[in-house]
Amino acid sequence: MNHLLFLNLGTGEVIIIALIVLLLFGGKKIPELMKGVGKGVKSFKEGMNDIESDIKKDINKDDKQDIIK
C-alpha cells in the first residue's frame, strides 16, 4: 500500500495530478510555483520555531519564579 500523507493517494493518482499540473501551468511556470511553495514552507517552519522558543522561554521564566518563591 503506497499512500501519500493523509489523502490516501496512490502512486498512480500522484502521477496523474502531476501531469495535470504540468499541462495547466506549463514547464516554465512550475519552477516558479515550487519556489513559492518552498518559501511558504520555510516561513511556516520559522514561525513554528519562533512559537516553540517563546513557549520554552515562558516555561523557563515560570520555573525561575517558582524557585524564587
NULOMAR-915436 format. One record per residue: residue in three letters; x, y, z of N, C-alpha, C, O in turn; residue number from 1. Coordinates in nm, 2 decimals, always signed. Layout:
residues N
+-----+--------+--------+--------+--------+--------+--------+--------+--------+--------+--------+--------+--------+-----+
: res :   n_xx :   n_yy :   n_zz :  ca_xx :  ca_yy :  ca_zz :   c_xx :   c_yy :   c_zz :   o_xx :   o_yy :   o_zz :   n :
+-----+--------+--------+--------+--------+--------+--------+--------+--------+--------+--------+--------+--------+-----+
: Ala :      X :      Y :      Z :      X :      Y :      Z :      X :      Y :      Z :      X :      Y :      Z : NUM :
...
+-----+--------+--------+--------+--------+--------+--------+--------+--------+--------+--------+--------+--------+-----+
//
This chain:
residues 69
+-----+--------+--------+--------+--------+--------+--------+--------+--------+--------+--------+--------+--------+-----+
: res :   n_xx :   n_yy :   n_zz :  ca_xx :  ca_yy :  ca_zz :   c_xx :   c_yy :   c_zz :   o_xx :   o_yy :   o_zz :   n :
+-----+--------+--------+--------+--------+--------+--------+--------+--------+--------+--------+--------+--------+-----+
: Met :  +0.08 :  -0.12 :  +0.00 :  +0.00 :  +0.00 :  +0.00 :  +0.09 :  +0.12 :  +0.00 :  +0.16 :  +0.15 :  +0.09 :   1 :
: Asn :  +0.08 :  +0.20 :  -0.10 :  +0.16 :  +0.32 :  -0.12 :  +0.07 :  +0.44 :  -0.11 :  -0.01 :  +0.47 :  -0.20 :   2 :
: His :  +0.07 :  +0.51 :  +0.01 :  -0.02 :  +0.62 :  +0.03 :  +0.06 :  +0.75 :  +0.05 :  +0.17 :  +0.74 :  +0.11 :   3 :
: Leu :  +0.01 :  +0.86 :  +0.01 :  +0.07 :  +0.99 :  +0.02 :  +0.00 :  +1.06 :  +0.13 :  -0.12 :  +1.10 :  +0.11 :   4 :
: Leu :  +0.07 :  +1.09 :  +0.24 :  +0.02 :  +1.16 :  +0.35 :  -0.12 :  +1.11 :  +0.40 :  -0.14 :  +0.99 :  +0.40 :   5 :
: Phe :  -0.21 :  +1.20 :  +0.43 :  -0.34 :  +1.16 :  +0.48 :  -0.45 :  +1.16 :  +0.37 :  -0.57 :  +1.13 :  +0.39 :   6 :
: Leu :  -0.41 :  +1.19 :  +0.24 :  -0.50 :  +1.20 :  +0.14 :  -0.54 :  +1.06 :  +0.07 :  -0.62 :  +1.06 :  -0.01 :   7 :
: Asn :  -0.47 :  +0.96 :  +0.11 :  -0.49 :  +0.82 :  +0.06 :  -0.47 :  +0.82 :  -0.09 :  -0.55 :  +0.76 :  -0.16 :   8 :
: Leu :  -0.37 :  +0.89 :  -0.14 :  -0.34 :  +0.89 :  -0.28 :  -0.23 :  +0.79 :  -0.31 :  -0.13 :  +0.78 :  -0.24 :   9 :
: Gly :  -0.26 :  +0.71 :  -0.41 :  -0.16 :  +0.61 :  -0.45 :  -0.06 :  +0.68 :  -0.56 :  -0.08 :  +0.79 :  -0.59 :  10 :
: Thr :  +0.03 :  +0.60 :  -0.60 :  +0.13 :  +0.65 :  -0.70 :  +0.07 :  +0.69 :  -0.83 :  +0.11 :  +0.79 :  -0.88 :  11 :
: Gly :  -0.03 :  +0.61 :  -0.87 :  -0.09 :  +0.64 :  -1.00 :  -0.16 :  +0.78 :  -0.99 :  -0.16 :  +0.86 :  -1.09 :  12 :
: Glu :  -0.23 :  +0.80 :  -0.88 :  -0.31 :  +0.93 :  -0.87 :  -0.21 :  +1.05 :  -0.86 :  -0.24 :  +1.15 :  -0.92 :  13 :
: Val :  -0.10 :  +1.03 :  -0.80 :  +0.00 :  +1.14 :  -0.79 :  +0.06 :  +1.17 :  -0.92 :  +0.08 :  +1.29 :  -0.96 :  14 :
: Ile :  +0.08 :  +1.07 :  -1.00 :  +0.14 :  +1.09 :  -1.14 :  +0.03 :  +1.16 :  -1.22 :  +0.07 :  +1.25 :  -1.30 :  15 :
: Ile :  -0.09 :  +1.12 :  -1.22 :  -0.20 :  +1.19 :  -1.29 :  -0.21 :  +1.34 :  -1.25 :  -0.22 :  +1.42 :  -1.34 :  16 :
: Ile :  -0.20 :  +1.36 :  -1.12 :  -0.21 :  +1.50 :  -1.07 :  -0.09 :  +1.58 :  -1.12 :  -0.11 :  +1.70 :  -1.17 :  17 :
: Ala :  +0.03 :  +1.52 :  -1.12 :  +0.15 :  +1.59 :  -1.17 :  +0.13 :  +1.62 :  -1.32 :  +0.17 :  +1.73 :  -1.36 :  18 :
: Leu :  +0.08 :  +1.53 :  -1.40 :  +0.06 :  +1.56 :  -1.54 :  -0.04 :  +1.67 :  -1.56 :  -0.02 :  +1.76 :  -1.65 :  19 :
: Ile :  -0.15 :  +1.67 :  -1.49 :  -0.25 :  +1.78 :  -1.50 :  -0.18 :  +1.91 :  -1.47 :  -0.21 :  +2.01 :  -1.54 :  20 :
: Val :  -0.11 :  +1.92 :  -1.36 :  -0.04 :  +2.04 :  -1.32 :  +0.06 :  +2.09 :  -1.43 :  +0.06 :  +2.21 :  -1.46 :  21 :
: Leu :  +0.13 :  +1.99 :  -1.49 :  +0.22 :  +2.03 :  -1.60 :  +0.15 :  +2.08 :  -1.71 :  +0.19 :  +2.18 :  -1.78 :  22 :
: Leu :  +0.03 :  +2.03 :  -1.75 :  -0.05 :  +2.08 :  -1.86 :  -0.11 :  +2.21 :  -1.83 :  -0.11 :  +2.30 :  -1.92 :  23 :
: Leu :  -0.15 :  +2.24 :  -1.71 :  -0.21 :  +2.36 :  -1.67 :  -0.11 :  +2.48 :  -1.67 :  -0.14 :  +2.59 :  -1.72 :  24 :
: Phe :  +0.00 :  +2.45 :  -1.60 :  +0.09 :  +2.56 :  -1.58 :  +0.21 :  +2.57 :  -1.68 :  +0.27 :  +2.67 :  -1.69 :  25 :
: Gly :  +0.24 :  +2.46 :  -1.75 :  +0.35 :  +2.46 :  -1.84 :  +0.48 :  +2.44 :  -1.77 :  +0.49 :  +2.46 :  -1.65 :  26 :
: Gly :  +0.58 :  +2.40 :  -1.84 :  +0.71 :  +2.36 :  -1.79 :  +0.78 :  +2.48 :  -1.73 :  +0.86 :  +2.47 :  -1.64 :  27 :
: Lys :  +0.76 :  +2.60 :  -1.78 :  +0.83 :  +2.72 :  -1.74 :  +0.78 :  +2.78 :  -1.60 :  +0.85 :  +2.84 :  -1.53 :  28 :
: Lys :  +0.65 :  +2.76 :  -1.58 :  +0.59 :  +2.82 :  -1.46 :  +0.61 :  +2.73 :  -1.33 :  +0.60 :  +2.77 :  -1.22 :  29 :
: Ile :  +0.63 :  +2.60 :  -1.35 :  +0.64 :  +2.51 :  -1.24 :  +0.76 :  +2.54 :  -1.15 :  +0.74 :  +2.53 :  -1.03 :  30 :
: Pro :  +0.88 :  +2.57 :  -1.20 :  +0.98 :  +2.61 :  -1.10 :  +0.95 :  +2.73 :  -1.02 :  +0.98 :  +2.73 :  -0.90 :  31 :
: Glu :  +0.88 :  +2.83 :  -1.08 :  +0.84 :  +2.94 :  -1.00 :  +0.74 :  +2.91 :  -0.90 :  +0.74 :  +2.95 :  -0.78 :  32 :
: Leu :  +0.64 :  +2.82 :  -0.93 :  +0.54 :  +2.77 :  -0.84 :  +0.61 :  +2.70 :  -0.72 :  +0.57 :  +2.72 :  -0.61 :  33 :
: Met :  +0.70 :  +2.61 :  -0.75 :  +0.77 :  +2.53 :  -0.65 :  +0.85 :  +2.62 :  -0.56 :  +0.87 :  +2.60 :  -0.44 :  34 :
: Lys :  +0.91 :  +2.73 :  -0.62 :  +0.99 :  +2.82 :  -0.54 :  +0.90 :  +2.89 :  -0.44 :  +0.94 :  +2.91 :  -0.32 :  35 :
: Gly :  +0.78 :  +2.93 :  -0.48 :  +0.69 :  +2.99 :  -0.39 :  +0.64 :  +2.90 :  -0.28 :  +0.63 :  +2.94 :  -0.17 :  36 :
: Val :  +0.62 :  +2.77 :  -0.32 :  +0.58 :  +2.68 :  -0.22 :  +0.69 :  +2.66 :  -0.12 :  +0.67 :  +2.65 :  +0.00 :  37 :
: Gly :  +0.81 :  +2.65 :  -0.16 :  +0.93 :  +2.63 :  -0.08 :  +0.94 :  +2.75 :  +0.02 :  +0.97 :  +2.73 :  +0.14 :  38 :
: Lys :  +0.92 :  +2.87 :  -0.03 :  +0.93 :  +2.99 :  +0.06 :  +0.82 :  +2.98 :  +0.16 :  +0.84 :  +3.02 :  +0.28 :  39 :
: Gly :  +0.70 :  +2.94 :  +0.12 :  +0.59 :  +2.93 :  +0.22 :  +0.62 :  +2.83 :  +0.33 :  +0.59 :  +2.85 :  +0.44 :  40 :
: Val :  +0.67 :  +2.71 :  +0.29 :  +0.71 :  +2.61 :  +0.39 :  +0.82 :  +2.66 :  +0.48 :  +0.81 :  +2.64 :  +0.60 :  41 :
: Lys :  +0.92 :  +2.73 :  +0.43 :  +1.02 :  +2.78 :  +0.51 :  +0.97 :  +2.88 :  +0.61 :  +1.01 :  +2.88 :  +0.73 :  42 :
: Ser :  +0.88 :  +2.97 :  +0.57 :  +0.82 :  +3.07 :  +0.65 :  +0.74 :  +3.00 :  +0.76 :  +0.74 :  +3.05 :  +0.88 :  43 :
: Phe :  +0.66 :  +2.90 :  +0.73 :  +0.58 :  +2.83 :  +0.83 :  +0.67 :  +2.76 :  +0.93 :  +0.64 :  +2.77 :  +1.05 :  44 :
: Lys :  +0.78 :  +2.70 :  +0.89 :  +0.87 :  +2.64 :  +0.98 :  +0.94 :  +2.74 :  +1.08 :  +0.95 :  +2.72 :  +1.20 :  45 :
: Glu :  +0.98 :  +2.86 :  +1.02 :  +1.03 :  +2.96 :  +1.11 :  +0.93 :  +3.01 :  +1.21 :  +0.97 :  +3.03 :  +1.32 :  46 :
: Gly :  +0.81 :  +3.02 :  +1.17 :  +0.70 :  +3.07 :  +1.26 :  +0.68 :  +2.96 :  +1.37 :  +0.66 :  +3.00 :  +1.49 :  47 :
: Met :  +0.68 :  +2.84 :  +1.33 :  +0.67 :  +2.73 :  +1.43 :  +0.78 :  +2.73 :  +1.53 :  +0.76 :  +2.71 :  +1.65 :  48 :
: Asn :  +0.91 :  +2.75 :  +1.48 :  +1.02 :  +2.76 :  +1.57 :  +1.02 :  +2.88 :  +1.66 :  +1.05 :  +2.87 :  +1.78 :  49 :
: Asp :  +0.97 :  +2.99 :  +1.61 :  +0.95 :  +3.11 :  +1.70 :  +0.85 :  +3.08 :  +1.81 :  +0.88 :  +3.12 :  +1.92 :  50 :
: Ile :  +0.74 :  +3.02 :  +1.78 :  +0.64 :  +2.99 :  +1.88 :  +0.69 :  +2.90 :  +1.98 :  +0.67 :  +2.91 :  +2.10 :  51 :
: Glu :  +0.77 :  +2.79 :  +1.93 :  +0.83 :  +2.70 :  +2.03 :  +0.92 :  +2.76 :  +2.12 :  +0.93 :  +2.73 :  +2.24 :  52 :
: Ser :  +1.01 :  +2.85 :  +2.07 :  +1.11 :  +2.92 :  +2.15 :  +1.04 :  +3.01 :  +2.25 :  +1.08 :  +3.02 :  +2.37 :  53 :
: Asp :  +0.93 :  +3.08 :  +2.21 :  +0.85 :  +3.16 :  +2.30 :  +0.79 :  +3.08 :  +2.42 :  +0.79 :  +3.12 :  +2.53 :  54 :
: Ile :  +0.74 :  +2.96 :  +2.38 :  +0.68 :  +2.88 :  +2.49 :  +0.79 :  +2.83 :  +2.58 :  +0.77 :  +2.83 :  +2.70 :  55 :
: Lys :  +0.90 :  +2.79 :  +2.53 :  +1.01 :  +2.75 :  +2.62 :  +1.06 :  +2.86 :  +2.71 :  +1.09 :  +2.84 :  +2.83 :  56 :
: Lys :  +1.07 :  +2.98 :  +2.66 :  +1.11 :  +3.10 :  +2.74 :  +1.01 :  +3.12 :  +2.85 :  +1.04 :  +3.15 :  +2.97 :  57 :
: Asp :  +0.88 :  +3.11 :  +2.82 :  +0.77 :  +3.13 :  +2.92 :  +0.78 :  +3.02 :  +3.03 :  +0.77 :  +3.05 :  +3.15 :  58 :
: Ile :  +0.81 :  +2.90 :  +2.99 :  +0.82 :  +2.79 :  +3.08 :  +0.94 :  +2.81 :  +3.17 :  +0.93 :  +2.80 :  +3.30 :  59 :
: Asn :  +1.05 :  +2.85 :  +3.12 :  +1.17 :  +2.88 :  +3.20 :  +1.15 :  +2.99 :  +3.29 :  +1.20 :  +2.99 :  +3.40 :  60 :
: Lys :  +1.08 :  +3.10 :  +3.24 :  +1.05 :  +3.21 :  +3.33 :  +0.96 :  +3.17 :  +3.45 :  +0.99 :  +3.22 :  +3.56 :  61 :
: Asp :  +0.86 :  +3.09 :  +3.42 :  +0.78 :  +3.04 :  +3.53 :  +0.85 :  +2.96 :  +3.63 :  +0.83 :  +2.97 :  +3.75 :  62 :
: Asp :  +0.94 :  +2.87 :  +3.58 :  +1.02 :  +2.79 :  +3.67 :  +1.11 :  +2.87 :  +3.76 :  +1.13 :  +2.84 :  +3.87 :  63 :
: Lys :  +1.17 :  +2.97 :  +3.70 :  +1.26 :  +3.06 :  +3.78 :  +1.18 :  +3.14 :  +3.89 :  +1.23 :  +3.15 :  +4.00 :  64 :
: Gln :  +1.06 :  +3.18 :  +3.85 :  +0.97 :  +3.25 :  +3.95 :  +0.93 :  +3.15 :  +4.06 :  +0.92 :  +3.20 :  +4.18 :  65 :
: Asp :  +0.91 :  +3.03 :  +4.03 :  +0.87 :  +2.93 :  +4.13 :  +0.99 :  +2.90 :  +4.23 :  +0.97 :  +2.88 :  +4.35 :  66 :
: Ile :  +1.11 :  +2.90 :  +4.18 :  +1.23 :  +2.88 :  +4.26 :  +1.25 :  +3.00 :  +4.35 :  +1.29 :  +2.98 :  +4.47 :  67 :
: Ile :  +1.22 :  +3.12 :  +4.31 :  +1.24 :  +3.24 :  +4.39 :  +1.14 :  +3.24 :  +4.50 :  +1.18 :  +3.29 :  +4.61 :  68 :
: Lys :  +1.02 :  +3.20 :  +4.48 :  +0.92 :  +3.20 :  +4.59 :  +0.96 :  +3.10 :  +4.69 :  +0.88 :  +3.09 :  +4.79 :  69 :
+-----+--------+--------+--------+--------+--------+--------+--------+--------+--------+--------+--------+--------+-----+
//
